[in-house]
């Protein structure tokens, strides 16, 4: 990491590009060999910080597809007709309409905002929030136990402590 030197225009451009594509400040800073504080200064000093967006999974409906669904609903088209035009399953379209107000109240912008909000994981993972559980799982993993063995043994070792239970899939 360099100290006391200003970022070149090429480095600034590279940092902006990396942040805009969703890269973390730490990774972008490491790639350009500067501090994360330099990135904060860069983004707050020259322009408003660009919002980092993670790319949407291909299986999820896009905002444009939801707009098309909204137009189809407004034109009283069937879910099958809308789905065929989008190249999606009719059940996907029907589920999106039903889950976002039905035919009378469906709005694409609201459906998209709710989908983004629902996609965020609202809770902290159990192995992060419960230190004793994490330590016990890590200890047994170092002993080369399988996740299934660990999960089963935790039930035996801590029968009355629900905090010390975890699925083998979580491990």
N, C-alpha and C positions, 0 to 999 in steps of 0.2 A: 504494500500500500504506500502510495507516495504522500509526502507531507508538504504542505505549503505551496504546491503547484496548482495552477488553474487547469480546468478541463479544456481540451481543445474543442473546436467546433465539431470535429469528427466524433470525438468521444461523447459529446452532448447528444448528437444525433443518434448515435448507437444506443445510448442509455434510454432516450425517449422511445426508440423503436422497440427495445427489449421490454420496457414497462408496458407499452401499449399492447404488446402481444400476450401480456399476462405473466411475464417472468417476475419473480420476487425481487425486491430491492437488493437482498443479499446476493443473489446469483448475478444480477446485473452488475452490481458493484464489483464483485469478484472478477467478472469477465473483463471489465474495463480497468480494473486495478485502482479503485477509488473506494471511499467510505460510503456507507448508506446515507450518512449525513449530507454528503455532497449531492446525492440524488434528491433528498428533501429540499435542499437549497435550490437546486436546479429547477425543480418542478414548481416550487412556490414563488421563486423569484422572477422567472421569465414568463410563466403563464400558469393558468390554473392546472392543478394536477389532472392528468388524463385518467379517466376511470378505467381501471383494469377489468377486463371482462374475460371470463373463461369461455372457451368455445362450447357451444351447446351440442350435446350428443345427437347423432344423426337420427336416432329413434324418437327423439322428442320433437313435438311440433314447433315450428319457428313462428315468429311474429307474423311473417308474411302469410304462412299457411293459415294462421288464425284469422287474419284479415279476409282471406278467401272463404273460410268457413262462415264468417260473419256476413259476407255478401250473399253466400248461398242460403243462409238462414233468412236473410232479409228478402230474398227472392222466393221463399217458400219451397226450396229444393229439398229433396230427400237426402238423408245422410249418405245413402249409397251413391247418389249422383255427385255430391260434394267430394266424397272419398275417392271416387273414380277419377275425377279431375285432378285431385292432389296426388294420386298414386299411393294412397293410404288405405288401410283397412276401414270398412264402415264402422266397426266397433270403436276405433280410435276417435273418429269424428263424433260419433254418438256420445261417447264417454266425455269428451271435451265439452260438448254442448250441455249435457246433463250436469256436469260438475261445475259449470260456470254460469248458472242462472237459467238454464233451459232456453227454449226457442224464443220466449218472450223477452228475456233479459240478457241474452248473450251479447257481450261486447268483447272484441278481440283484444283491446288494450288491457282490459281488466283480467281476462283469462290469462294473458301472457304474464302480467305482473304477479298474479296468484301462483302460476306455475314456477316462476323464478323464486318466489318466497318459499313455496313448498319444497323446492329442490335443495334448499340449504339445510344442512344437518343442524337441528336446533340444540342438540345436547352434546356434552363433552363425552368422549368415549370412556367406558368404565375403567379400562386399563390405564387411562391418564388420570382420572379423578380419584382412584383408590390406590394409594401408594402400597399398602400391605399386600393387596392382591397382585399388583404388578411385580413386586419383589418376589413373591412366591412363584408366580408364573415364570419369571426370568430365571430364578434359581433352578427350577425343574427343567427348563429348556436347556440350560447349561449342562444338566445331567443327561441330556439327550432323550427326555421323555417326549412322547407324541402329544399333540394338543388334546386328543381324545383321552389319553391317560391322565393328563393334568386335570382336565375338567371333571372327570370321574373321581379322581382322588380328592379334589377340593371339597366335594360333597361329603366324603367320608371324614376328612380331617376337620372340617368346620360345619358340622351338621346344623347348628343353630344360628350361624352367621350368614345371612342372605347377601351381605356385602362381598363375601368371599366366594361367590359363584360367578362363573363365566362360561359361555358356550365355547366349545372347541373351535367353532368357526371364527369367533372373535380372536382367539389366540393365533 
